[in-house]
Amino acid sequence: MTANTYDDDIALRAYVLRHFPHLMTPLERRVTEYSAPIVSDSNHWKILKLHGYLEERDGHVDDADVFTAFQTPYEERVANAVNRVLDTRRDDLVENRCSQCRRLARTPVAKQCLWCGNDWH
């Protein structure tokens, strides 16, 4: 996306996905962060180790729920998760917007606008 093609809805969705995954449910995080199901019945030690880490980080997610969610295409899983965050947790988002052009900054703590160059250090 360039300054000429900036779309606030697209930018906001990417911003939420990148900076606010902690506002997603454990299942939403699991199925948006990975392109393949990370489940407990894997026979590969690396997947099992990752599964253990995710269970510790997010809490338990049922393998059947993961498999069911993976029946939905990735883009739709992401859109559903981001839509839910925007609908139910919007007050928890830190939308760091430029005071000059009102576009989203690159990160929640950025001090310079990627789009117009405004600096608020």
N, C-alpha and C positions, 0 to 999 in steps of 0.2 A: 504494500500500500504506500502510496506517495502522498505528499501534501495535496496534490491535485485530485487524487482519487480517494481521499480519506472518507470513510463511512463510519460514523459514530457507533452504530449498532454492531458492526463487525469488530471494530476496535474494542468496544466494551466487552464483547463476548470473549475475545482473545485475552484481554486483560484479566477477566474473572478466572478463566481457565488457568492462566499462568501464575497469577499471584494469590488466588483465594481458594485453592483446592481444599483447605481446611474447613471451608463452609459446606463442603459436600458431605453426603453420607459416606460411610465406609464402602458400601457397595458402589456408589457413584465414583469414588476415587479409584477403586480397584479396576473398574471397567473403562475408565477414561485414561488412566495412566499407562495401561498395557494393551497391546494389540492381540494378545492371546490370553486365555483364561489362566490365572494363577490359582491353582487349587491344591488341596491337601493330598489327593490321590495320585500325584505325579510320580513317575519312577525315576526322575532325574534329580540328583542331589542339589543342583543349583536352584531349581524351581522350588524344591522343598524348603531350602534355606530362605529364599525370597518370600515364600508363603508365610513362614514363621515370623519374619520381620514385619510383614504387612499385618498379620494378626496382632502382633505386639503393638504396632504403631496405631492401628485403626480400631482394633477389637475384632471379634469374630464375624466373619461373613460366610454364610452357608454356601458350600460348593454348588448346590443345585441352583441357588439364586445367581451365582456367577455364570453358570452355563446358560441359564435362561436369558440373562442380560446379553450374553454374547450372540444370541440369535438375532439381535438388532444390529444393523450396520453401525460401524464406529462413529461416523459423523452424526448419526441420529442419537447415539448414546451420549455423545458430548453435548449436543444441542439440548437434550432433555435435562441433563445435569445442570448446565448453565442456566437454562430457563427456570429451573426450580430455585436455584440460588438467587436469581434476579427477582423472582416472585416472592420468595419467603424470607430471604436474608439480606435484602437490599440495604437495610439500615446498617448492616455490619460491614459493608464495603467501604473502602477508602478510595473514592474516585478523585485522584489527584489530577485536577484539570488546570490548564494554563489560564492565568487571569486575563491574558490578552486575546487568545483565539478560542478558548473554552474547549479545546481538544484534550484528550487524555494524554498525560505524560507517560513516559515509557514504563515507569514503576511507581508504586505508591509513595516512594520517598524521593523521587527525582526532583531536581531543582532547576531544570532547564527543559524547555519545550522542544521536542523532537521535530515538530511541524513548523513552527514559526521562529524558533531560536530564542524566544523570550527567556531571560535568565532571572530567577528570583532567589539567588544565593544570599 
